[in-house]
Amino acid sequence: MNRNILVALLATVMVTPVIADQQVMEARGLVKQFGSNLKGELVKAMKSGGPTEAIEFCNLRAPGIASDVADASGWEVGRTSLKLRSQANSPDAWEMKVLQGFEAMKVAGADPGKLEYAETVEVNGQKVFRYMKAIPTEKACLNCHAASVAPAVEKKLQALYPEDRARGFNVGDIRGAFTLSKTR
């Protein structure tokens, strides 16, 4: 795609830059907390039982970690992706637009680890602050998210996620995004 066309596309998709206000800083902190807790527990599961244990952890405990962070902070906290493993994490229209913008920015050469977006939107007459931060695919992610996985992993994925679409990733791809929101 012509770079000028891509830049014009990005301008229409990502209309408001992230500004360093208090809510952005708070959202970044919550993403760091959620991501650290999630990754720490995931690493423990991998060490204790390999990728199949990690899949079980993601299925049973990852939503609870998001809920714990949300309950403690007063924010809505979750993860979403263009290629879902769990339909419970389906992106809404706003999240879909941001995810597509992240993908376009990655194609244009942006570092997925630095992609974030924030905006205040109106929902049912209330102002809601929304924030997303891209999740880049790391080498360890490929145990469960590559195009081809070990037979035991495939079996566990089929059992826990029969509608799994979160496959075919490579290191550096955008695996998904953390998504947070808070009514102002």
C-alpha positions in Angstrom: 0.0 0.0 0.0 1.3 3.5 -0.8 2.6 5.1 2.3 0.7 8.4 1.7 -2.6 6.5 1.4 -1.7 4.6 4.6 -1.0 7.8 6.5 -4.3 9.2 5.3 -6.1 6.1 6.4 -4.5 6.3 9.8 -5.6 9.9 10.1 -9.2 8.8 9.7 -8.9 5.8 12.0 -6.8 7.3 14.8 -8.2 10.8 15.2 -7.1 11.7 18.7 -3.6 11.2 20.0 -2.9 9.9 23.5 -2.2 12.8 25.8 -0.5 12.4 29.1 -3.3 13.4 31.4 -4.2 11.8 34.7 -6.6 9.2 33.3 -4.1 8.1 30.7 -1.4 7.7 33.4 -3.8 5.8 35.6 -4.8 3.5 32.7 -1.2 2.9 31.9 -0.6 1.9 35.5 -3.6 -0.5 35.5 -2.4 -2.1 32.2 1.1 -2.6 33.8 -0.5 -4.1 36.9 -2.9 -6.4 34.9 -0.2 -7.4 32.4 2.4 -8.1 35.1 -0.1 -10.2 37.2 -1.3 -12.1 34.1 2.2 -12.7 32.8 3.5 -13.8 36.2 0.8 -16.3 36.7 1.1 -17.5 33.1 4.8 -18.1 33.5 4.1 -20.1 36.7 1.6 -22.2 34.8 4.0 -22.8 32.0 6.7 -23.9 34.4 4.4 -26.2 36.3 2.7 -27.9 33.4 3.8 -26.4 30.1 1.5 -24.9 27.5 -1.5 -27.1 28.3 -1.4 -25.8 31.9 -1.1 -22.3 30.6 -4.2 -22.7 28.5 -6.1 -24.0 31.5 -4.9 -21.0 33.5 -6.0 -18.6 30.8 -9.4 -20.2 30.6 -10.0 -20.3 34.3 -8.0 -17.5 35.9 -7.3 -14.7 33.4 -10.8 -13.3 33.6 -10.6 -13.2 37.4 -7.3 -11.2 37.2 -9.1 -8.6 35.1 -12.0 -8.6 37.5 -9.6 -8.1 40.5 -7.9 -5.1 38.9 -11.3 -3.7 37.9 -12.8 -4.2 41.4 -9.8 -2.5 43.0 -9.7 0.4 40.6 -13.2 1.2 39.6 -12.3 0.8 35.9 -13.7 -1.8 33.4 -10.6 -3.9 32.5 -10.2 -6.5 29.8 -8.5 -7.8 26.7 -9.7 -8.1 23.2 -8.4 -9.0 19.7 -9.2 -9.2 16.1 -8.5 -12.9 16.3 -10.3 -14.2 19.4 -9.8 -17.2 21.5 -12.8 -16.5 23.7 -16.0 -14.9 22.3 -16.4 -13.2 25.8 -13.6 -10.9 24.7 -15.3 -9.7 21.4 -14.4 -6.1 20.6 -17.2 -3.6 20.5 -17.3 -1.1 17.6 -14.9 1.4 19.3 -12.4 -1.3 20.1 -12.6 -2.8 16.6 -11.7 0.6 15.1 -8.8 1.0 17.5 -7.5 -2.5 16.8 -7.7 -1.9 13.1 -5.9 1.3 13.5 -3.2 -0.5 15.5 -2.8 -3.0 12.7 -2.5 -0.2 10.1 0.1 1.6 12.2 2.1 -1.7 12.6 2.1 -2.1 8.8 3.4 1.5 8.5 6.3 0.5 10.7 5.1 1.4 14.2 6.4 -0.7 17.2 3.4 -2.7 18.5 4.7 -2.4 22.0 4.3 1.3 21.9 0.8 1.5 20.4 -1.8 3.0 22.6 -5.0 5.1 22.1 -7.2 7.1 24.4 -10.4 9.0 23.8 -13.4 10.3 25.7 -16.7 9.1 24.1 -20.3 9.6 24.9 -22.3 6.4 25.9 -25.9 6.7 26.9 -25.5 10.4 27.6 -22.4 9.9 29.8 -18.8 10.7 29.1 -16.7 7.6 29.2 -12.9 7.6 29.0 -11.6 4.7 26.9 -8.0 3.5 26.6 -6.3 0.6 24.7 -2.8 -0.6 24.6 -1.6 -3.2 22.0 -0.2 -6.5 23.2 2.7 -7.6 21.0 3.2 -11.3 20.4 6.3 -12.6 22.2 8.2 -15.9 21.5 6.5 -17.7 24.4 3.1 -16.8 23.0 3.7 -19.0 20.0 3.4 -22.2 22.2 -0.4 -21.6 22.0 -0.9 -18.9 19.3 1.2 -20.0 16.3 -0.3 -21.5 13.2 0.9 -24.9 14.2 1.0 -26.1 17.8 1.9 -29.3 19.6 -0.8 -32.0 19.5 -1.5 -31.8 23.3 -1.9 -28.1 22.9 -4.3 -28.5 20.0 -6.4 -31.0 22.0 -6.6 -28.6 25.0 -7.5 -25.7 22.8 -10.3 -27.7 21.0 -11.6 -28.7 24.4 -11.6 -25.3 26.0 -12.0 -23.0 23.0 -13.9 -24.8 20.2 -14.3 -21.5 18.3 -10.6 -20.5 18.7 -9.4 -17.9 16.1 -6.3 -16.8 18.0 -3.8 -18.6 15.9 -1.3 -17.9 13.1 0.7 -15.2 15.0 4.4 -14.5 14.6 6.7 -12.7 17.0 6.0 -9.0 16.8 2.4 -9.3 15.6 -0.3 -7.6 17.6 -1.9 -10.4 19.6 -4.6 -8.1 20.9 -5.0 -5.2 23.3 -5.7 -4.3 26.9 -8.9 -2.3 27.0 -10.0 -0.1 29.8 -12.9 2.3 30.4 -14.2 4.6 33.1 -17.2 6.9 33.3 -16.0 10.5 33.9 
